Amino acid sequence: MIISHEKRFAMFRPWKTASQTTMLRLQRYNDSPYDGFYYYNRYLNRIVHQHITCADFASLPESGLGYFTASFVRNPYDRVYSGFRQLQTDLQNQPHSGFPTPWIRNLVMAQLAETREQLTRAEYAFDNLIKLDTEEQIYEIGRNTSFPLHPSHFWTHIADRKVVDFIGRVESYETDFRRFLSHVGIDEVPACNANVVELVGGSVSNPFGYRYVDRMDSSSIRKINYLFERDFELFDYQRITP
């Protein structure tokens, strides 16, 4: 997450919600003492990373500073598909990254091995993987640190109660990001974007502008509707009827 003492804000960074772009633009203001990669957090007594949730933040000393809090969210269909691609990228890149201690690396390698085994069983096909995804993978944040595809409301709500001051949507990122800057008193930031290749989406093929629904079969759509039911409800994203 991003913590700014100068501008008095904390920005949560849910997985696959333009979090790298947000970090690039706000890096100048980031005073967070916490590592952006895997590390052992002594307040939580477990391994965490840059995608820390609201419930975890509540246990950190910075949560008591009264700062303006914010998060971006994304429609579940595009977020799940983007996560499917990110899992494969992580399998390639993370084994070559630097870890703070050998035991943390060993844990992450074991988690990545589990992900690789599941992708192998799915033959690296999205619809096959969704069939294998389970409720505990989606809802239990401590189960596998390397599989952070949890509902977006984990970064905006605690026990169904909204706890952040600002929620932006990836689908209207530029407009909402400017609104956030206005809230925290920042006039201008670098107009940079993370170097992430987005697939050509099929947003014209559905009435809600979702990018990747056309890459999913009806079974996957139903599974996402079920697993991310509260995101659809809390953020007013429209469900696709398969």
N, C-alpha and C positions, 0 to 999 in steps of 0.2 A: 504494500500500500504506500501511498504518498502522504507524508505528514509535513506541513509547513508551519513553523512557528512564526515566521514573518507575517504570513497572511492568515494564520489561525484557521487552517482547514485540514481535514483528513479525507483523502480520496481513496475509496475502496477500488479494487481492481479485479472484478470477477473474471474468470477464465473465458477467453474468446469474446470479449466485449470491447475491442479496440484498446486494451490495456497497455500495449506497448506504445501506441501512438500517444496516449494520454501521458505516459511517463516521459516520453521524449519532449513533449511540449511543456511539461511542468517541472522538468529536471532542475531547473535553476532554483526552484522554490522548495525542493525536497530536502528536508532535514531528518528524515526517518533514520533512527539508529539500527534498523533491522535490515538484514541481508535480503537482497532480491532473489537469491537462489535458495536452495535447501539449507536450512540451519536448525540448530536446536534452540528453541525458545525457552528460557528459564522460567518465564511466567506461566507458560502452558505445559511445560514438561513434556514436550514432544517435538517432532520435526515438522516445521511449517515452511512456507515460502511466500512469495510476493502476493499470493491470492488469499490472504487471510480474511476470514469472514467476520461479520458483525459480532457474533457471539464470542469469538476469540478476542477480538479487539476490546471487548468489554472487560477482559481480564488484564489488559495492559495499562500501565500508568498513564499513558497519553489519553486514554478514554475519559479521564477525569478533568481534562483541561477545558472542556466546554467549547471545543472547536466546531466550526461548521463542517458537517459531514456530507459526503456525496458519493454517488455510484452511478455507473452506466449499466443498463440491462440490454438484452437482445432477445428477439423472438426465438423460442425454443427450437424450431426447425433448423434455422440457419446456424444457431449456436451448436447444436448437436452435430451437424454435418461438419462444421468447421473444426469441432473437437476431434472428430474421427480422423481428419487429416493431420491435426496437430499431434495426436498420439503417435503417428507414424514418423513425423519429424523428430519428436522427442526420442524415439527409439534409435534414430540415427545419430543425433547430436549429443544427448546428455551423457552417454558413456565416456565421451571425450572431454567433458567439462571438468573444471576444478572443484573439488569438494572440500569443505573445511576440515573434515576428519575422515579417516578410513572407515569408521563404523557407519557414518552417515552415507558414504558412498555405497557400502555393502547393502544397506537397507534400500536405497534407491534402486540399485541394480536388481535386487530381488523383486521390487515392485514392477520395474520395467520388464523383467522376465515374465511376470504374470500377464502383463499387457500383451507381450509378444505371443504368448501361448494362446491367448484369447483371439487375437487377430489372426493367428495361424489357423485356428479352428474355424474362424469365419472366412477363411481364404481371402482375407483383406478386402472383403466386400462389405459395404455399408449396411445393407439390409440384413445380411447374415450376422453382423456384429450387434445390431440392435436387438435381434432375437436373443442373443446371449447376455446382454446387459441386464443386471439384476437391480432390485430396489436398493440393496445395501451398498452397491457401488455408487448409486446416485445420491442417496440420502446420508450415508455415514461418512463424514468428512475425515475421520481418523483411520479409516480402513486402509486406504492406499493413497498416500500423498501424491503419487504420480498419476492419479486418475481423478483430477479435480472438476469433473463434469457434474457439478451439483446445481440445483435450481438457483436462478439468479437472485431469488428473494433471500437466500442465505446471506447476501451482502447488503440487504436493505431492510430486512425485518428480523425480529427475534420473537418467536412464539406468535407469529402472525401480526405482530405490532410493528408498524413502520418506525424505524429508529434513525433513519438518515434524514437530513434536511433537504436534500436535492436528489432527484432521480432523472437521469437523462437516458435517451434511447439511441442505440447505435444507428437505427434507421434514420434518425435525424441528427446525426452526431455533430456536424458543424454548427448548426443552429443552437443545439442544446449546450455544446461546449462553450459557445460565446455567452450563453445565459449563465453558466457556471462562473466564468471569468468575471462577469459583472457582479455576481453575488459576493465574490471574495476580493473584489477590488483590484483585479489585474487588468491592465489596459491592453496588453499585447503579448503574445508568445510566438516563438518560431512556428511558421506554418509547415511543420514537418509531419511526415507519416512514417510509421514503421514499414520496413521493407518486407512486406508480406504479400505474396501473390494470391489474389482472390480469383477463384474460378469465374468464368462467365456464367452468370446465373440465369434462371428462367423466371424472373420476376414478372414478366408480362403474361405468364401462363396461369397466374392465380390472381384473385381480386385484391389481395392484401400486399402484394409486392415482395413476398418472401423469395429469396434468391434460389434456394436449393430444394424446395419441395418436389420439383420435377425429377429429382434424382432418387426419390424414395418410393418404395412400393406402399400399398395401402396398409400393410401390416406394420411397417415402421411408423407411419403417420399415427396410427392408433396407439402404438406403444409410447410415442412421444407425447401424445395427448394425455395419456394416463400418467406417465412419470413426471411430467412437468405441469400438471393440472393447476397448481397454485400460481405458477408464473403467468399462465394465461389469464387467470382470474384477477390477480393483484395488479398486473400491468396492462390489462385490457388488450391483450393480443388475441386476435380472432383465430379460432381453431379451423383447420381444414377438415372437411368431412370426406373421408376416403370413399 
